[in-house]
């Protein structure tokens, strides 16, 4: 059974995008808002969940929602792999 985490619809969409490993710019495009709006929403959520990173926020949200604790960030949240940089020719 899921615990209640009272978030607005916009906060819920944003935090689910964070859990999927999206970056701020990608979240802004997905939500149809500017990056500065995403930054403000994230800052409010960081304060609410007492976190200072997007990964920490995702973990704290999932822990609050499920009522479970994790042994580390990787136990719950796996970020989207970054693209490898190509070496110059």
Secondary structure, 3 states (H helix, E strand, C coil): CCCCCCCCHHHHHHHHHHHCCCCHHHHHHHHCCCHHHHHHHHHHHHHHHCCCCHHHHHHHHHHHHHCCCCCCHHHHCCCCCCCCCCCCC
